[in-house]
Amino acid sequence: MSKKNKTVIQSPSSVIKNQSADIQEVIVESANSKQWFSMCIGVLIVLVFIAFSGGFNNEFVNWDDQTYIKLNYLVTKPNGHWAEAWNSHIALNYAPLTITSLMINSVLFGFESARSFIFTNVLIHLLNVLLVFWLVLLLLKNKSEILLPKSGKPLFVAFVTALLFAIHPMRVESVIWVSERKDVLYAFFFLSACINYLKYLDSEKERKYLIFSFLLFLASCLSKGQAVVLPIVLLLLDYWRERKFERAVFMEKVPFLALSLLFGLIATSVQSGGNFYGLLHNIGQAGYATVDSEKVSIAKNFTFAGYGFIMYCYHLFIPFKLSSFYLYDPFENVHIEYFIGLLFMIAVIGFGIYNYRKNKVISFGIGFFVITIVLVLQIMQVGLAIMADRYTYLPYLGFFFILSMFLWNLYEKKDFRKYLSMGLIGVFAVMCLVITRQQVETWQDTISLFKHRLTLNTNDYRGHYNLGEAYVEKDDPDGAIEQFTLAIEQGWKESISPWANLATAYEKKKDYAKAIEYHTEIIKKDSATAETYMNRGNVYLNAQMPEKALPDLEKAMSMPKLKDKKLARGSLATAQLNVGKFKESLDNYDIVIDKEKVKNNPEYYYNRGVAKTKFGDNQGAIVDIKECVKLKPDHAKGREALVLLGVK
């Protein structure tokens, strides 16, 4: 005979007791989740400040910070210019929300110090870290969960992903470089848009979240053009949530795609030197140089993209020798590594497609990285760098997510692999923290930045030039001479600036012969401007050679686009006085002092006084020389002249 299953009937008291135990267990699990959640948030906040607080005393660097901050009147004099931030572009980038945020920094804390700008960047980065933590929790949570997960997996993966996003050394350029406020700000709105889109999907299509996502997308595009890929990322989130790609899924993306198209057209217009139908105007430098398009085929562009792709993956795991600038290798060289990179990129993308149905984590992570970085892979070249650390600020999130899921799979095995997982996280986190702090120090000031850059590539002539300019600013002519000379020796071709700066440096050292030599080099290159002749004329004056100064200064005055005509006229009057052309000299001093209103130069008054004595106008000479002594009480020649003129 077969035995029948027996039904066990529990008494009401035992049912209540079991339910009470279940409820107690849920309460304990909930309390533990809250505790771990709070601990994760606290650790992330502390680590961000440990990683980046060393940069709070950093200075502005002469690497776009002049254009965005120091020489940008929108930031230095924001009052009255708030609207102009929205109809202008800076260095061929339309990012009005970013500029507005810099203007707010200036109003609240001033623009003389970089501290408030860097501190704000770090705060926005911290907010982004917390948004990454939140986003991953939303990706992994069950529909029944509001936020706190019932299992350890979402918290583990969210924390590790946010940890890597927080302190990886490739973050430094985006966070510590003041000019890259664009990165942290666009990412803030981009991540917020993704979170609201997930809430839209999880709330049974509640429209307000889709509207919020659209508005945040607009803010992201207004912060940096790289945000235009968000509509494709939203489709990736649809894939993650296993939505069917029906017509409605694409139709709800139409407003997002329209916005992407608009900002794409704006970027295309301004980066080609346009003004987007007269609606925008340029502030600051006209733009950046690009490689010679005649030397580069479309196929070669893809090898550049492949090289950048493989190096971004390399620096993900081995974040050493990071630079603020990665030069293209000379085009005439054979670039096996470029072709290897292209094959690697194709293989990784193919692997992501292959796992479309097999492994959603791999496809999602690779997809996020590729979508968010494709516009800056130099398939269409922008600038002279083949890659940049800042380009990975948001894209690395895709790879961080894959790594965190992999580490969780090790952790949950409950054997030695659990401890291997924890060990890998700990060792890599410590390594990242140490390297990040070191990298923050390289951005301490312009000299530190370019010295570090040149240790990685001694043939970087732009690096030598920028370091030379930093030495000029620090009033170190010897350092400037060394660097400008190296820039010229290594093939500087972009302008006459190194020769002009060398002339200025030698003039500061009172080596007038060398200064004249470099001004003459510029003239021989047929690159001389009116300023070149004026500057050489002034050096001749300082070298007590007025007869040679005179033709240069006359030439400068006759040329168009002379920026400082008052200075040139004053120097011309001095040369004329010294060669005995007293009438011409007096006429020019009259124009400079009386018509052009240069009232603060004691030498002009002294020299005009001397010229007046040549015509017997001693009373007029006394008036001028008294004004000279008033402006400069220790003017020895002026005091001596007054005594000779009978003034006690």
C-alpha positions as CSV (number, residue, x, y, z in Angstrom):
1,M,0.0,0.0,0.0
2,S,1.1,3.5,-0.8
3,K,1.3,6.0,1.9
4,K,-0.9,9.1,1.6
5,N,0.6,12.5,2.1
6,K,-0.6,13.9,5.4
7,T,-1.8,17.4,5.7
8,V,-0.5,19.1,8.8
9,I,-2.9,21.4,10.3
10,Q,-1.3,24.2,12.4
11,S,-3.1,25.8,15.3
12,P,-3.9,29.5,15.0
13,S,-1.4,30.2,17.7
14,S,1.4,28.5,15.8
15,V,0.5,30.3,12.5
16,I,0.7,33.7,14.4
17,K,4.0,32.7,15.9
18,N,5.5,31.8,12.5
19,Q,4.2,35.0,10.9
20,S,5.7,36.9,13.8
21,A,9.1,35.3,13.2
22,D,8.9,36.1,9.5
23,I,8.1,39.7,10.2
24,Q,10.9,39.9,12.7
25,E,13.3,38.5,10.1
26,V,12.2,41.1,7.6
27,I,12.7,43.9,10.1
28,V,16.2,42.7,10.9
29,E,17.1,42.4,7.2
30,S,15.7,45.9,6.6
31,A,17.7,47.3,9.5
32,N,20.9,45.6,8.2
33,S,20.2,46.9,4.7
34,K,19.9,50.5,6.0
35,Q,23.0,50.1,8.0
36,W,25.0,48.8,5.1
37,F,23.5,51.4,2.8
38,S,24.5,54.3,5.1
39,M,28.0,52.8,5.6
40,C,28.5,52.6,1.8
41,I,27.5,56.2,1.4
42,G,29.8,57.3,4.2
43,V,32.8,55.4,2.8
44,L,32.3,56.8,-0.7
45,I,32.1,60.4,0.6
46,V,35.3,59.9,2.7
47,L,37.2,58.3,-0.1
48,V,36.3,61.1,-2.6
49,F,37.7,63.7,-0.3
50,I,40.8,61.6,0.5
51,A,41.5,61.2,-3.2
52,F,40.9,64.8,-4.3
53,S,41.4,67.1,-1.3
54,G,45.1,67.5,-2.1
55,G,44.0,69.6,-5.1
56,F,42.1,72.3,-3.1
57,N,45.2,74.5,-3.1
58,N,46.1,74.0,-6.8
59,E,46.3,76.9,-9.1
60,F,44.8,77.7,-12.5
61,V,46.9,76.1,-15.3
62,N,47.7,77.7,-18.6
63,W,46.0,74.9,-20.4
64,D,42.5,76.4,-21.3
65,D,42.1,78.0,-17.9
66,Q,43.1,81.4,-19.4
67,T,40.3,81.0,-22.0
68,Y,37.6,79.7,-19.7
69,I,38.4,81.7,-16.6
70,K,41.3,84.2,-16.4
71,L,40.7,86.0,-19.8
72,N,37.0,85.4,-20.0
73,Y,35.1,88.5,-19.1
74,L,31.9,86.5,-18.6
75,V,33.6,85.0,-15.6
76,T,35.8,87.8,-14.4
77,K,33.0,90.4,-14.8
78,P,29.8,88.4,-14.7
79,N,27.5,91.2,-13.8
80,G,25.6,92.3,-16.9
81,H,26.8,89.3,-18.9
82,W,24.5,86.5,-17.7
83,A,22.4,86.5,-20.9
84,E,25.6,86.6,-23.1
85,A,26.7,83.2,-21.7
86,W,23.8,81.7,-23.6
87,N,24.5,83.2,-27.0
88,S,28.2,82.7,-27.1
89,H,30.7,79.8,-27.2
90,I,34.1,79.5,-25.6
91,A,37.0,78.0,-27.7
92,L,34.4,76.4,-30.1
93,N,32.4,74.7,-27.3
94,Y,28.8,75.7,-26.7
95,A,28.3,75.0,-23.0
96,P,26.3,77.9,-21.5
97,L,25.2,76.0,-18.4
98,T,28.9,75.2,-17.6
99,I,29.9,78.9,-18.1
100,T,27.0,80.0,-16.0
101,S,28.2,77.7,-13.2
102,L,31.7,79.2,-13.4
103,M,30.2,82.7,-13.3
104,I,28.3,81.8,-10.1
105,N,31.7,80.6,-8.6
106,S,33.2,84.0,-9.5
107,V,30.3,86.0,-7.9
108,L,30.3,84.0,-4.7
109,F,34.1,83.5,-4.2
110,G,35.9,85.6,-6.7
111,F,38.0,84.5,-9.7
112,E,41.5,85.2,-8.5
113,S,42.0,81.8,-6.9
114,A,41.2,78.4,-8.4
115,R,40.2,76.9,-5.0
116,S,36.4,77.5,-5.1
117,F,36.3,76.3,-8.7
118,I,38.2,73.0,-7.9
119,F,36.2,72.5,-4.7
120,T,33.0,72.8,-6.7
121,N,34.2,70.3,-9.2
122,V,34.9,67.9,-6.5
123,L,31.5,68.4,-4.9
124,I,29.8,67.7,-8.3
125,H,32.0,64.6,-8.7
126,L,30.9,63.4,-5.3
127,L,27.2,63.9,-6.3
128,N,28.0,61.9,-9.5
129,V,29.5,59.1,-7.4
130,L,26.2,58.9,-5.4
131,L,24.2,59.0,-8.6
132,V,26.2,56.1,-9.9
133,F,25.5,54.2,-6.7
134,W,21.7,55.0,-7.0
135,L,21.6,54.1,-10.7
136,V,23.2,50.7,-10.2
137,L,20.8,50.0,-7.3
138,L,17.9,50.8,-9.6
139,L,19.3,48.6,-12.4
140,L,19.5,45.6,-10.0
141,K,16.5,46.1,-7.7
142,N,13.4,43.9,-7.9
143,K,10.1,45.6,-8.8
144,S,8.9,45.2,-5.2
145,E,11.8,47.1,-3.8
146,I,11.6,50.9,-3.4
147,L,15.4,51.4,-3.1
148,L,17.0,49.3,-0.4
149,P,17.6,45.8,-1.8
150,K,16.6,42.6,0.0
151,S,19.8,40.8,-1.0
152,G,23.4,41.8,-0.8
153,K,24.1,41.7,-4.5
154,P,22.7,45.1,-5.5
155,L,24.5,46.9,-2.6
156,F,27.7,45.1,-3.3
157,V,27.7,45.9,-7.1
158,A,26.5,49.4,-6.6
159,F,29.1,50.2,-4.0
160,V,32.0,48.7,-6.0
161,T,30.9,50.4,-9.2
162,A,30.6,53.8,-7.4
163,L,33.9,53.2,-5.6
164,L,35.8,52.6,-9.0
165,F,34.0,55.6,-10.5
166,A,35.0,57.7,-7.4
167,I,38.7,57.2,-7.2
168,H,40.0,55.8,-10.4
169,P,43.0,57.9,-11.6
170,M,41.4,58.6,-15.0
171,R,39.0,60.8,-13.1
172,V,41.6,63.4,-12.1
173,E,41.6,65.4,-15.3
174,S,37.9,65.9,-15.3
175,V,37.7,66.7,-11.6
176,I,40.8,68.8,-10.8
177,W,41.2,70.7,-14.1
178,V,39.0,73.8,-13.7
179,S,38.2,74.0,-17.4
180,E,36.7,70.6,-17.3
181,R,33.7,71.6,-15.3
182,K,32.0,70.5,-18.5
183,D,32.7,66.9,-17.7
184,V,31.4,66.6,-14.2
185,L,28.4,68.9,-14.9
186,Y,27.2,67.1,-18.0
187,A,27.6,63.7,-16.3
188,F,25.5,64.9,-13.3
189,F,22.6,65.7,-15.6
190,F,23.2,62.7,-17.8
191,L,23.1,60.3,-14.8
192,S,20.1,62.0,-13.4
193,A,18.3,61.6,-16.7
194,C,19.0,57.9,-16.7
195,I,17.7,57.5,-13.2
196,N,14.5,59.3,-14.0
197,Y,14.1,57.1,-17.1
198,L,14.4,54.0,-15.1
199,K,11.8,55.4,-12.7
200,Y,9.6,56.0,-15.7
201,L,10.0,52.3,-16.7
202,D,9.5,51.0,-13.2
203,S,6.4,53.1,-12.5
204,E,4.4,51.7,-15.3
205,K,5.2,54.6,-17.7
206,E,4.4,57.5,-15.4
207,R,4.9,60.4,-17.8
208,K,6.3,62.9,-15.4
209,Y,9.5,60.9,-15.1
210,L,10.0,60.9,-18.9
211,I,9.5,64.7,-18.9
212,F,12.1,65.0,-16.0
213,S,14.5,62.8,-18.0
214,F,14.1,65.1,-21.1
215,L,14.7,68.3,-19.1
216,L,17.8,66.8,-17.5
217,F,19.0,65.7,-21.0
218,L,18.6,69.3,-22.1
219,A,20.7,70.5,-19.1
220,S,23.3,67.9,-19.9
221,C,23.6,69.1,-23.6
222,L,23.9,72.7,-22.3
223,S,26.8,71.5,-20.2
224,K,28.8,69.6,-22.8
225,G,28.0,68.4,-26.3
226,Q,29.1,64.8,-25.5
227,A,25.7,64.3,-23.9
228,V,23.9,64.0,-27.3
229,V,24.2,60.2,-27.2
230,L,21.7,59.9,-24.3
231,P,18.8,58.7,-26.6
232,I,20.8,55.6,-27.5
233,V,21.7,55.0,-23.8
234,L,17.9,55.1,-23.1
235,L,17.4,52.3,-25.6
236,L,20.2,50.4,-23.8
237,L,18.2,50.8,-20.6
238,D,15.1,49.5,-22.4
239,Y,17.2,46.5,-23.4
240,W,18.2,46.0,-19.7
241,R,14.6,46.1,-18.6
242,E,13.7,43.7,-21.4
243,R,11.2,45.9,-23.1
244,K,10.0,44.9,-26.5
245,F,11.3,47.3,-29.2
246,E,7.9,48.2,-30.5
247,R,7.0,51.4,-32.3
248,A,6.0,53.2,-29.0
249,V,9.5,52.6,-27.6
250,F,11.0,54.5,-30.5
251,M,8.3,57.2,-30.6
252,E,8.9,58.3,-27.0
253,K,12.6,58.9,-28.0
254,V,11.7,61.3,-30.8
255,P,11.9,64.5,-28.7
256,F,15.3,63.3,-27.3
257,L,16.6,62.6,-30.8
258,A,15.4,66.0,-32.0
259,L,17.3,67.6,-29.2
260,S,20.4,65.6,-30.1
261,L,20.2,66.7,-33.7
262,L,19.9,70.4,-32.6
263,F,23.0,70.3,-30.4
264,G,24.8,68.3,-33.0
265,L,24.1,71.0,-35.6
266,I,25.3,73.7,-33.1
267,A,28.5,71.8,-32.4
268,T,29.2,71.2,-36.1
269,S,28.6,74.9,-36.8
270,V,30.8,76.4,-34.1
271,Q,33.6,73.9,-34.5
272,S,33.9,74.8,-38.1
273,G,34.2,78.5,-37.2
274,G,30.6,79.3,-37.8
275,N,28.1,81.2,-35.6
276,F,25.0,78.9,-36.0
277,Y,23.0,81.3,-38.2
278,G,24.2,84.4,-36.4
279,L,22.8,83.3,-33.0
280,L,26.2,82.7,-31.4
281,H,29.5,84.5,-31.2
282,N,33.0,83.4,-30.1
283,I,34.7,84.5,-26.9
284,G,38.3,83.7,-26.2
285,Q,40.6,81.8,-28.5
286,A,39.3,81.0,-32.0
287,G,39.7,77.3,-31.5
288,Y,42.3,74.5,-31.6
289,A,44.6,73.2,-34.3
290,T,43.8,69.9,-36.1
291,V,46.0,67.4,-37.9
292,D,46.6,67.9,-41.6
293,S,43.5,66.2,-43.2
294,E,45.5,65.6,-46.4
295,K,47.7,63.2,-44.6
296,V,44.8,61.2,-43.1
297,S,42.4,58.8,-44.8
298,I,39.1,57.7,-43.3
299,A,40.5,54.2,-42.8
300,K,43.4,55.7,-40.8
301,N,41.0,57.6,-38.7
302,F,39.5,54.3,-37.6
303,T,42.9,53.1,-36.6
304,F,43.2,56.2,-34.4
305,A,39.9,55.3,-32.8
306,G,41.1,51.7,-32.3
307,Y,44.3,52.9,-30.6
308,G,42.4,55.2,-28.3
309,F,39.9,52.3,-27.5
310,I,42.6,49.8,-26.6
311,M,44.5,52.4,-24.5
312,Y,41.4,53.3,-22.6
313,C,41.0,49.6,-21.7
314,Y,44.7,49.4,-20.8
315,H,44.5,52.4,-18.5
316,L,41.4,51.0,-16.9
317,F,43.5,48.2,-15.3
318,I,47.0,49.8,-15.5
319,P,46.5,53.6,-14.8
320,F,50.2,54.5,-15.0
321,K,51.9,57.2,-17.1
322,L,48.8,59.3,-17.4
323,S,49.3,62.6,-19.3
324,S,47.3,65.7,-19.9
325,F,48.1,65.3,-23.6
326,Y,48.7,62.2,-25.8
327,L,50.3,63.1,-29.1
328,Y,49.7,61.4,-32.4
329,D,52.8,59.5,-33.5
330,P,54.3,60.9,-36.8
331,F,52.1,59.8,-39.7
332,E,55.0,58.6,-41.7
333,N,55.8,55.9,-39.1
334,V,54.4,52.4,-39.2
335,H,51.7,52.1,-36.6
336,I,51.2,48.4,-35.9
337,E,49.8,49.3,-32.5
338,Y,47.1,51.4,-34.2
339,F,45.9,48.4,-36.3
340,I,46.1,46.1,-33.2
341,G,43.9,48.6,-31.4
342,L,41.4,48.6,-34.3
343,L,41.1,44.8,-34.3
344,F,40.8,44.9,-30.5
345,M,37.9,47.4,-30.7
346,I,36.1,45.3,-33.3
347,A,36.5,42.2,-31.2
348,V,35.2,43.9,-28.0
349,I,32.2,45.4,-29.8
350,G,31.6,42.0,-31.5
351,F,31.8,40.3,-28.1
352,G,29.2,42.7,-26.7
353,I,26.8,41.9,-29.7
354,Y,27.5,38.2,-29.3
355,N,26.3,38.3,-25.7
356,Y,23.1,40.2,-26.6
357,R,21.0,37.3,-25.5
358,K,23.6,35.2,-23.6
359,N,24.9,37.7,-21.0
360,K,23.0,40.9,-20.5
361,V,25.7,42.4,-18.2
362,I,28.4,42.2,-20.8
363,S,26.3,43.6,-23.6
364,F,25.0,46.4,-21.4
365,G,28.4,47.4,-20.0
366,I,30.2,47.3,-23.4
367,G,27.3,49.1,-25.0
368,F,27.3,51.9,-22.4
369,F,31.1,52.4,-22.9
370,V,31.0,52.4,-26.7
371,I,27.9,54.6,-27.0
372,T,29.2,57.3,-24.6
373,I,32.7,57.4,-26.0
374,V,32.2,57.0,-29.7
375,L,32.0,60.7,-30.4
376,V,35.5,61.3,-29.0
377,L,37.3,58.3,-30.4
378,Q,38.9,60.7,-33.1
379,I,37.1,59.0,-36.0
380,M,36.4,62.6,-36.9
381,Q,39.5,64.4,-35.5
382,V,39.1,67.3,-33.0
383,G,42.3,68.8,-31.8
384,L,45.8,67.3,-31.9
385,A,45.5,64.7,-29.1
386,I,44.8,61.1,-30.1
387,M,43.1,60.4,-26.7
388,A,42.4,62.1,-23.4
389,D,41.8,60.9,-19.9
390,R,38.7,63.2,-19.5
391,Y,36.9,61.4,-22.3
392,T,36.4,58.3,-20.1
393,Y,34.8,60.2,-17.2
394,L,31.3,58.8,-17.9
395,P,32.0,56.0,-20.4
396,Y,34.1,54.0,-17.8
397,L,30.8,53.4,-15.9
398,G,30.0,50.6,-18.3
399,F,33.2,48.7,-17.6
400,F,33.1,49.4,-13.9
401,F,29.6,47.8,-13.9
402,I,30.9,44.6,-15.6
403,L,33.9,44.4,-13.2
404,S,31.7,44.8,-10.2
405,M,29.3,42.1,-11.4
406,F,32.3,39.8,-12.0
407,L,33.6,40.4,-8.5
408,W,30.2,39.7,-7.0
409,N,30.1,36.3,-8.8
410,L,33.4,35.5,-7.1
411,Y,32.2,36.8,-3.8
412,E,29.0,34.8,-3.6
413,K,30.9,31.5,-4.1
414,K,31.5,31.3,-0.3
415,D,34.9,29.7,-0.7
416,F,38.4,31.1,-1.3
417,R,37.0,33.0,-4.3
418,K,35.1,35.2,-1.8
419,Y,38.3,36.3,-0.2
420,L,40.0,36.6,-3.6
421,S,37.2,39.0,-4.6
422,M,37.6,41.1,-1.5
423,G,41.4,41.1,-1.9
424,L,41.2,42.3,-5.5
425,I,38.8,45.1,-4.5
426,G,41.0,46.2,-1.6
427,V,44.4,46.1,-3.5
428,F,43.0,47.9,-6.6
429,A,41.2,50.5,-4.6
430,V,44.4,51.3,-2.6
431,M,46.4,51.5,-5.8
432,C,43.9,53.8,-7.4
433,L,43.7,56.0,-4.3
434,V,47.5,56.4,-4.2
435,I,47.9,57.1,-8.0
436,T,45.0,59.5,-8.0
437,R,46.5,61.6,-5.2
438,Q,49.8,61.6,-7.1
439,Q,48.0,62.6,-10.3
440,V,46.2,65.4,-8.4
441,E,49.7,66.8,-7.5
442,T,50.7,67.0,-11.2
443,W,47.9,69.6,-11.7
444,Q,49.3,71.7,-8.9
445,D,50.2,74.5,-11.3
446,T,51.3,75.0,-14.9
447,I,54.9,74.2,-14.3
448,S,54.1,71.0,-12.4
449,L,51.6,70.0,-15.1
450,F,54.0,70.5,-18.1
451,K,57.1,69.1,-16.4
452,H,55.1,65.9,-15.7
453,R,53.9,65.9,-19.3
454,L,57.4,66.3,-20.7
455,T,58.8,63.4,-18.5
456,L,56.4,61.2,-20.5
457,N,57.2,62.7,-23.9
458,T,60.3,64.9,-24.2
459,N,59.6,65.6,-27.9
460,D,56.3,67.4,-27.1
461,Y,57.2,70.8,-28.5
462,R,53.8,72.2,-27.4
463,G,54.6,71.1,-23.9
464,H,57.9,72.9,-24.0
465,Y,56.2,76.0,-25.3
466,N,53.6,76.0,-22.6
467,L,56.2,75.4,-19.9
468,G,58.2,78.3,-21.4
469,E,55.1,80.5,-21.0
470,A,54.7,79.4,-17.4
471,Y,58.3,80.5,-16.7
472,V,57.6,83.9,-18.3
473,E,54.6,84.3,-15.9
474,K,56.9,83.3,-13.0
475,D,59.5,85.9,-14.2
476,D,62.1,83.2,-14.9
477,P,63.7,84.2,-18.2
478,D,66.4,81.5,-18.1
479,G,63.7,78.8,-17.7
480,A,61.7,80.4,-20.5
481,I,64.7,80.6,-22.9
482,E,65.5,76.9,-22.4
483,Q,61.9,75.8,-23.1
484,F,61.2,78.1,-26.1
485,T,64.5,77.0,-27.6
486,L,63.5,73.3,-27.3
487,A,60.1,74.0,-28.8
488,I,61.8,75.5,-31.9
489,E,64.4,72.7,-32.1
490,Q,61.6,70.1,-32.0
491,G,59.7,71.5,-34.9
492,W,57.3,74.3,-33.7
493,K,55.5,75.5,-36.8
494,E,52.3,77.0,-35.5
495,S,53.2,80.6,-35.0
496,I,56.0,83.1,-34.3
497,S,55.3,83.0,-30.6
498,P,58.5,81.1,-29.4
499,W,60.8,83.5,-31.3
500,A,58.9,86.6,-29.9
501,N,59.0,85.2,-26.4
502,L,62.7,84.4,-26.7
503,A,63.3,88.0,-27.7
504,T,61.3,89.2,-24.7
505,A,63.2,86.9,-22.3
506,Y,66.6,88.0,-23.6
507,E,65.5,91.6,-23.3
508,K,64.7,91.0,-19.6
509,K,68.2,89.7,-19.2
510,K,69.5,92.8,-20.9
511,D,71.0,90.7,-23.6
512,Y,69.8,93.1,-26.3
513,A,71.9,91.5,-29.1
514,K,70.1,88.2,-28.7
515,A,66.7,89.9,-28.4
516,I,67.3,91.7,-31.7
517,E,68.5,88.5,-33.3
518,Y,65.2,86.8,-32.6
519,H,63.1,89.7,-33.7
520,T,65.1,89.7,-36.9
521,E,64.4,86.0,-37.3
522,I,60.7,86.7,-37.3
523,I,61.1,89.5,-39.9
524,K,63.1,87.1,-42.1
525,K,60.3,84.6,-41.9
526,D,57.9,87.2,-43.5
527,S,55.8,86.8,-40.4
528,A,56.4,90.2,-38.9
529,T,53.5,92.2,-37.6
530,A,53.5,95.9,-36.6
531,E,54.2,94.7,-33.1
532,T,57.4,92.9,-34.3
533,Y,58.9,96.1,-35.7
534,M,57.7,98.1,-32.6
535,N,59.3,95.5,-30.3
536,R,62.6,95.5,-32.1
537,G,62.6,99.3,-32.2
538,N,62.1,99.3,-28.4
539,V,65.0,96.9,-28.0
540,Y,67.2,99.1,-30.1
541,L,66.2,102.1,-27.9
542,N,67.2,100.1,-24.7
543,A,70.5,99.2,-26.4
544,Q,71.2,102.9,-26.9
545,M,70.9,102.6,-30.7
546,P,68.2,105.2,-31.6
547,E,69.3,105.5,-35.2
548,K,68.4,101.8,-35.7
549,A,65.2,102.1,-33.7
550,L,63.8,104.9,-35.8
551,P,63.1,103.1,-39.1
552,D,61.5,100.1,-37.1
553,L,59.2,102.4,-35.2
554,E,58.3,104.4,-38.3
555,K,57.5,101.1,-40.1
556,A,55.3,100.0,-37.2
557,M,53.4,103.2,-37.2
558,S,52.7,102.8,-41.0
559,M,51.4,99.3,-40.7
560,P,47.8,98.4,-40.2
561,K,46.4,96.6,-37.1
562,L,49.0,98.1,-34.7
563,K,47.4,97.2,-31.3
564,D,49.3,99.6,-29.1
565,K,49.7,102.8,-31.2
566,K,50.2,105.0,-28.1
567,L,53.3,103.0,-27.1
568,A,54.7,102.9,-30.6
569,R,54.2,106.7,-30.9
570,G,55.9,107.4,-27.6
571,S,58.8,105.2,-28.6
572,L,59.0,106.9,-31.9
573,A,59.1,110.3,-30.2
574,T,62.0,109.1,-28.0
575,A,64.0,107.8,-31.0
576,Q,63.4,111.1,-32.8
577,L,64.6,113.1,-29.8
578,N,67.8,111.0,-29.6
579,V,68.7,111.5,-33.2
580,G,68.0,115.2,-33.1
581,K,64.6,115.4,-34.8
582,F,63.3,117.7,-32.1
583,K,60.3,119.1,-33.9
584,E,59.0,115.7,-34.9
585,S,59.6,114.4,-31.4
586,L,57.8,117.3,-29.8
587,D,54.8,116.9,-32.1
588,N,54.5,113.2,-31.3
589,Y,54.8,113.8,-27.5
590,D,52.1,116.4,-27.8
591,I,49.8,113.8,-29.5
592,V,50.6,111.0,-26.9
593,I,50.2,113.2,-23.8
594,D,47.5,115.7,-24.8
595,K,45.4,113.9,-27.4
596,E,45.9,110.2,-26.6
597,K,45.8,111.1,-22.8
598,V,48.8,109.1,-21.7
599,K,49.3,111.0,-18.4
600,N,51.1,108.4,-16.3
601,N,54.5,108.1,-18.0
602,P,57.2,110.3,-16.3
603,E,59.6,109.7,-19.2
604,Y,57.3,111.2,-21.7
605,Y,57.0,114.4,-19.6
606,Y,60.8,114.5,-19.1
607,N,61.6,114.0,-22.8
608,R,59.0,116.6,-23.9
609,G,60.5,119.0,-21.5
610,V,64.0,118.4,-23.0
611,A,62.5,118.8,-26.5
612,K,61.0,122.2,-25.4
613,T,64.4,123.5,-24.2
614,K,65.7,123.0,-27.8
615,F,63.2,125.7,-28.9
616,G,63.8,128.0,-25.9
617,D,60.5,127.2,-24.2
618,N,62.1,126.8,-20.7
619,Q,58.8,127.6,-18.9
620,G,57.0,124.9,-20.8
621,A,60.0,122.6,-20.0
622,I,59.7,123.4,-16.3
623,V,56.0,122.5,-16.2
624,D,56.6,119.1,-17.9
625,I,59.7,118.2,-15.9
626,K,57.8,119.1,-12.6
627,E,55.1,116.7,-13.7
628,C,57.7,114.0,-14.3
629,V,59.1,114.4,-10.8
630,K,55.6,114.5,-9.4
631,L,54.9,111.1,-11.0
632,K,58.3,109.7,-10.0
633,P,59.9,111.6,-7.1
634,D,63.2,109.8,-7.4
635,H,63.7,110.7,-11.0
636,A,67.3,111.8,-10.8
637,K,67.6,113.4,-14.3
638,G,64.3,115.3,-13.8
639,R,65.5,116.8,-10.5
640,E,68.9,117.7,-12.1
641,A,67.2,119.3,-15.0
642,L,65.0,121.5,-12.7
643,V,68.1,122.7,-10.9
644,L,69.7,123.6,-14.3
645,L,66.5,125.5,-15.2
646,G,66.7,127.6,-12.1
647,V,64.0,125.8,-10.1
648,K,64.9,125.3,-6.4
